[in-house]
Amino acid sequence: KQEVTQIPAALSVPEGENLVLNCSFTDSAIYNLQWFRQDPGKGLTSLLLIQSSQREQTSGRLNASLDKSSGRSTLYIAASQPGDSATYLCAVGGGGNKLTFGTGTQLKVEL
Amino acid sequence: SAVISQKPSRDICQRGTSLTIQCQVDSQVTMMFWYRQQPGQSLTLIATANQGSEATYESGFVIDKFPISRPNLTFSTLTVSNMSPEDSSIYLCSVRDSPYEQYFGPGTRLTVT
């Protein structure tokens, strides 16, 4: 059974700082990995999708990497802004069309 | 990317009643899913909504409690039946695009008293 863990559970940083969010998964037989953002009381916004054959994806200030063999992914956020404050969720796509979600990292970027 | 809407956005319901949540997508999609997010928890897949046939439920979820309809490729409903306070959650509709990127609706926040 796939298990997904995210560290840290919560993070508070000053504006402008570069930061890394971590995601680890127990079963390396994955199809893809997707990073989402969730604002309080809202749905999920897709940030980046990495296919199992890829090593990384970039979108603006965001860069996500994938190391299948070690069961790890990182989300790098450059020059953080208060608008980046949200919960970031990592989800692993496996067999049976199923996404397994991590527990999330709650990020607060302070002025 | 698909645009997904859900109704209602939130509701407060009494124990023992049922609530039907609607999900509408702006384009035809093959794969549609229903997730639950309990307070302080991450998302758990309830079922895959199959067009024209019965939904496929995950372990721990049953059709009598969470009946699902999918009459066409753009619409689905999830009913939460005989509700108890433990059903208080955010319920999210999701669709899968190609290649395998998944999108979520805004969610329905349910409180059962």
Chai-1 contact restraints between the chains, C-beta under 6 A:
chainA,res_idxA,chainB,res_idxB,connection_type,confidence,min_distance_angstrom,max_distance_angstrom,comment,restraint_id
A,N32,B,Y100,contact,1.0,0.0,6.0,A-B,restraint_1
A,G43,B,L92,contact,1.0,0.0,6.0,A-B,restraint_2
A,G43,B,F104,contact,1.0,0.0,6.0,A-B,restraint_3
A,G43,B,G105,contact,1.0,0.0,6.0,A-B,restraint_4
A,G43,B,P106,contact,1.0,0.0,6.0,A-B,restraint_5
A,G43,B,G107,contact,1.0,0.0,6.0,A-B,restraint_6
A,L44,B,F104,contact,1.0,0.0,6.0,A-B,restraint_7
A,S46,B,Y103,contact,1.0,0.0,6.0,A-B,restraint_8
A,L49,B,E101,contact,1.0,0.0,6.0,A-B,restraint_9
A,K98,B,L45,contact,1.0,0.0,6.0,A-B,restraint_10
A,F101,B,S42,contact,1.0,0.0,6.0,A-B,restraint_11
A,F101,B,L43,contact,1.0,0.0,6.0,A-B,restraint_12
A,T103,B,S42,contact,1.0,0.0,6.0,A-B,restraint_13
A,G104,B,S42,contact,1.0,0.0,6.0,A-B,restraint_14
